[in-house]
Each structure stands twice: as C-alpha cells, then as structure tokens.
Amino acid sequence: MESLVFSNMMHRPARTAVSVLGIAIGVLLIVFTVGLSNGTMRERATREANVGAEIFFRSSGSLGLSGSEALRLPVSIGSELEKVAGVANVVPVGQNSVKADSATSSRLIDAVSFDEYASIAGLRIVEGRKMNETADEALIDTGFQKQKKLKIGSTIEIWERPFTIVGTYEPAAGARVKIGLPVMQNQLGSDGKVTAFLVKIKPGETADGVAERLSEAFPNNQIILTSQLEELYMQSIPALNVFLNVFIGVAAVISALVILLTMYTTVTERTRQIGIMKSLGMSNPVIAATIAKEALLISFCGIVTGVLLTVLLRFVLTRITTLEVEISPVVIGITMVVGLLGGVLGAIYPALKAARLDAVEALSYE
C-alpha cells in the first residue's frame, strides 16, 4: 500500500508540489507570525532588562511599558530612594514613544544623563561621542545603526524635528535611541520630572529584599524587577494572543481546504483505477486508508517545507534587520498537529467517496 501511496503522489508531481507548497505557506504564516511576535517582545524585554539595574521604580498608575506615560516622578525622589537600605545607585530615566517610520508605527526613546546611565548599564561609545544633553543630538546602538544604515552626522526625526546622530554605543540596553534628559523634559513640559528610576542594589543584597523595602517606603509607586520584564512584556498585549489563536485557526482551515481540493481531484481522476482495485479484491477500508495516507504524507511534507522556509526567512531577516524570530519547538509541535489534523479532515470526504464507488460504474468511467 505504501508503494501505491508514493506512486499516486508522483503520478501528478506538479499538483503534489503545489499542494505541498500551499500547506507550507500556511505553516510559514503560523510559525513565522507567532515567532516574530514572541521574538520581538522577548528581544525588547531583554534589552530593557540589560540596563544593569535590578529594579525599575515607576509612578503609581503607570500602564504598560510602551512609553506612552507622562513624566510624573520628581527627580528629587532619587535622593530618597538612595537612602533605602540595600540601594547602591539610582539613575533617572525619561521614556517617550514618538512617531517612527510610518504614520502607524512608533519608536521608544530613552532620555538620560549618559554618564550616569552608562555607569550602571556598562555602555561604551563605539563611534563618535556622547550627546550634548541640552541639544537635539542622539546616540543609537550599533544594531539600530546597521538596520537603518545610519552614519555619524545622519539625522533621525523625533517630535517632527531632526536630531543629529553623534555616536553609537554597545551593548544594546533599553531603547535603541537615547537623547539628553533635559531635551525630553522641555519637549513634554515636564521640567524636573522623569518616567522612572533604575535602581542598582548593593552586593550581597537580593532584588526581592530591596524591592520589599522600597515598596514599604513608597507604597503608592510601582516596583518592577528587571528579571520579570519578559513575563510582563508577553502579557502586556492580551489581544495579541487572541489574534495569534485566530490566525492559527484560519491557517488550519486553509490547509484543510487545500488537502480537500487535492484529494477530491485525485479521487475523481482515479475513479477507473479505484474500480480496478475493487475488482481485484481491495476492500473499502483499505482504499479509504490509501487516500488518507496520501493526504497525511502531503501534509507532512508541507509542514516540513514550511518550517524550513521559516528558518530560511528568519536567517535572512536577522541579517538585514534587528527583528528577532523565535522558532519555538512548542509552536512547531502545535503547527504539526494542526497541519496533520487539517490533512485528516481534508481527506475524510474524498476517502469516503472513493470507498463508496461502485466497482462496475468505476470501471466504465471515462
């Protein structure tokens, strides 16, 4: 029976290849879309956590981590935070989302005192110099420079005016673009205020212990451990998971329809062949199983091809952009189950149709 399945697939190689490609595209859409969403969120969380501080101290009522919040914390709170037992250093940070490369996208900007920020984040200037913190100048990380093909002296638009890039830095930490804190404060009308404080703890202290003391001293503020940022980012857009689930369902339906169309056409073309097999004593269950096996094999080939295309697209994308695509074994496993299930569902009707064919009528089919 196995040789019959393979010979059936090779009987119409072009149609089989198109069917495999159709399923592969569905798999590619699932694995790549989920991987791009999760990878981008995790990459941003990693950068945000790579600031060298163990704790984020934010104002009460702050929602999400998008940079849409106003600068509400007085800079003077920093000296009070340093008095809490276990706190080694406190660095103020302003964050704001600005229009990026299109009308619908935004970019997070960090406003800092570079020397203070670099002292805990371990940043170093790779090219150029640090920005003048009262001028329209910016620093970018080397990954952002590579993605946007920017040079020292190039400009980027922030708040609808040009900021000159005066230097690049490594490693990536926080937002990819950094400007002087006074510039953001003046722009937003928030002199003397910041979005958050980065809190560095003393050696021998635990982040949980210091966070508890900070919470007791400042009960109305948010205390976030940088180690928890990945989880917070993954939960920050609840609608994303709903979208991905719907997307997977739609892709599964499309895969099932591709298999249904392929196998239905196959049964129609092989009506006479099925009649010959019946006349030679092949039972209805065996004929139905042959059709089902062929559908499953096509589905499996489509899944493998889709995963390989995803790996290739990921390789290309990571070479030309800073985007990350996370290829999760769990997602691949789910995709495989969804793809094979779609193949089974798509093969049910054609298989039953083949099994119900009358041998005499099938033999006379032209």
N, C-alpha and C positions, 0 to 999 in steps of 0.2 A: 504493500500500500504506500510505503514511503517513497518508492521509486515512482509510483503513479503521481503522487503529490508534486514531486520535483518536475516530472515531465509536463504536468499540467501548467506549472508556473512558467516553464521555458517555452511552452507552445506559443505564447504571446508575450515575448520578452519586453516589448515596448510598453504594453499595458501593465505588466507586472511592475516595471520600473516606475511608471507614472504613479501607480498605487502606492508603492513604497515611498516615493517622494512626497506624495500627498500626506501620508501618515507622518513622515519625517518632519514636514513643515509644522504640523500640529504639535509634535513633540518639542521641536525647536522653540515654538512660541511659548509653550508651557515652561520648559526648563530655563530658557533664556530670560523670559519676563520675570519669573519668580527669582531667579538668580541675580538679575540686575537690581531688582527692588531690594532684596535682602543684602546683597553685596554692597550696594551704595549706602544703605543705612548703617551697616556694620563698619564700613570704612570711615564714615563720618564719626561714628561713635569712638572708633579707635583714635582718630585724630584729636577729638575733644578730650579723650582721657589721657592723651600723650603730652599733657601740659606740665607734668612733673609735680602737680599738686594732688593731694588725696581727696580734697573736699571742695565742692562748689557751694558757696554761700550766696543765696539769692533772696530777693524781696518776697514778701508774702503775696500770695495770689498769682504768682507767675505761672503762666500756662504754656506748656510745651517747651521746646528747645529750638524754636525757629528763628529767634532774633526779632520777633515782632513786638516784644515788650518794650515799654518806655524805660529810660534810665531813671530809676527811682531810689536807689540806695545812695545816701550821702557818703562821700569819700571819707568823711570823719569817722565812720563806723570802723574803718580799717584799724585804727589805733586801739579801739575797744576789743576788736577780735584778737589782736596780738596779746592782750592781757589774759586770755583764756589759757588755762593750763594745757600744755602739750602743743600749742601753736608755735611754730618756728618762724613763719613768714606769711605775709598777706599781700596779695597783689590785686589791685583793682582792674577790672576789665569792662569795657563797654561793647555791646554787641547790637548790630542792627542789620536787617535784611534790606538790600537795595535791589533795584532793577538790574537784571543781568543782561544776557544777550538777546532776549526777546521780550515781548510785552507780557508774557505769561510766566516767565521764569525769574527767580531771584537768587541773590548771592549773599551769603553771610559775611559780614565784615567785623573784624576784631579791632577795637580801639584800645591801645595800650601805651604804657611807658616802656619802650623796648628794653632798656637795660634791666628794669625790674622783672619784666616778663621773661626775658632770656635767662635770668639768673636761676629761675626755678624750672623752666621748660628745657633748658640746655640748648637753646637756639644759637646758631653761629651764622654770621654773614658769609655767604659763598661768593658772591659777586656784588660789586658796588659798595654801598654804605647804608647805614641805618637812616631812617627818615627823620626829617625835621618835624617834630611833633606838633608844631603850630602851622605847618604849611600843607598844601594839597599834594602830599607825597605819600607813596605807598611802598610797602615791602610785600613780596609774594614768595611762596615756597617754590622750589625747583620743579616740582611736579606740575604745578599750575603754569609755570613758565613754559614747560615743554608742551603741555596740552594746547595752550593758546599761542605758542610761538612768539612770545614776547621777548623784548630786549630791554636792557637798561636804557632809560630815556623814552621808552614807549609810554603811552598813556592808556588808562582804563577809565571808563565813565562811572562815577559814583555820585549819586544825587544830581544827576544830569549836568555834571561838570567834570572836566578832565583832571585826573590825578596822575602825576608823573611817577613811574616806577624807578626807584633809585637804588634798589638792591634786591637780592634773592637770599633766602635762608634755608637751612636744614636743621633738624628734621621737620617734617610736617607736623604741626601741632595747632589745635584749634582751627579757626577759619583760615582759609588759604591766603586771604588778603588782610594786611594789617596796616592801620593808619594811626596817627597820633590821637591820644585820648582827648586832648583839648579841641581838636577839629570836630570830632563827633559830638562832644558836649555843646559846642557853639551851634552846630548844624541843627541839633534837636532841641535847642533851647533848654538844656539841662546842665548848666554850669554847676560844677561841684558834685555831680551825681554819676553813678555807674550802674551797669546792669548786674554785675556780680563781683564776688571776690574769690580768687583762688587761694586756698588755704593749704600751706605746706606744714606738715606736722614734724615734731622733733623726733630724732632717732630713739627707738625704744618704745615709742607710743604706738597705739593702734588707731586706725582711722575710725573704727566704731566707737572707741572710748572718747576720742576728741569730739566726734560728731555729737555724742550724747551730751557732753559738757556745753558745746555750742548751742544745742537745742534748749538746754536748761537756761542758758544766759540770754538767748534770743528766741523765745518760744513762738514768736509770730513770723519767723523767717523760714525759708526752705533750706534744708541741709541735704545735699546730694553727694554721695560718694562717687568718685570718678569710676570706681570699679563696677558701679551699677548703670553706667551710661548706656551700655549696649542694650541692656534689657529695656531701659526707658525709651530709647530710640525705636526699638522694634515695636513697642506698644504705643508710641506717640501718634500713630495714624491708624486708628482702628478700622477705618473704611478700606484701607489697603488690603487687609486680609480678606474682606468680603469680596473685593474686586478680583483678587487672585483666585479665590474659590470659584467665582462665577466664570472666570476666564478658563480655568481648568475644565469646568463642566462643558463649556461651549466647544473647546478643543476636542473633548472626548466625543461629543455628538458628531462633530465634523469627521473625526476619524472613523466612527461607526458608519456614517453615511458613505464614506469613501469605500470601505470594505463591502458594504451592502451593494453599492453600484457595481463594484468589481466582480463580486461573486455571483450576483444576479446575471450579469452579462456572461460570465463564464458558464453558468448552468444553461443559459439559453443557447449558447454556441455549441455546447457539448450534449445537446439533447440526444442525438443519434448515438454518441459514444456511451452515454448512460444506458440507453436501451440495449446496446451490445453487452455491457457489463451485467445488466439484469438477466439477459438471456443466457449468459454463461453461469448464472447462479449466484451472483453477488447480491447480498441481502441489502434491504433498505437502510438498516443502521450503518452498515459498512460504507455505503455510498454517501450517506449524510456525514459520517465521520471524515471521509476523504475531503469533502468540501470544507468542513470545519477546520481540519488540519491545515489545508492550504491557506485559509484565511488567517489562522494563527501564525503561520510561518511568514506570511506577508507582513502582518502586524509587527512581528518580532524584528524583521529586517528593517521596517520603517522606524521602529523605536531606536535600534542601534544606530542607524543612519542619522536620526535626529540628534542623538546625544553627541555623535562625532562632529556634526555640523555646529553644535553649540560650543564644543571645545575649540573648534577652529575659529568661530566668530569671537569667542572670548579672547583667544590669543591675539587676534588682530586688534580688537577693541582696546585691550590693555596696553598695546604697543603705541597707540596713537592718542589715547585719552587717559585721564586719571580715574575713569569709571572702573568699578570692580564688579565682576560677575561671579557669584558664589554658586558653584556646582555642588549641590548637596546630595549625598547618597540617598537621603530620605526622599527628596524631591524626585530623584531618578527612579527610586523604587515605586513611589506613588504613580509616576508617569507610566512606568511599565505596566502596573496593574490596570491603570485607566486605559492604556492603549490595547492591551490584550483583551480586556473586558469589552472594549469597543469592537474589536475584531470578532469576538464571540457573538455579540449582539447583531453585528452586521451580517454574520454568516448564517444565523438561525433560519431566516426565511428562505434564502437560496438553497440551503441544505435540505429543508423540509420539502421544497418544491422538487428538488432532484429526486428525493426518496419516493415521492408520490407519483412520479411519472409512470404511465403505463408502458410496459416494455414494447408491446406491439405498435402503439402510437409513436413511441420514441424512435423505433427502428424505421418507420415510414416518414420521419421528419426530414425535411429538406432545408 
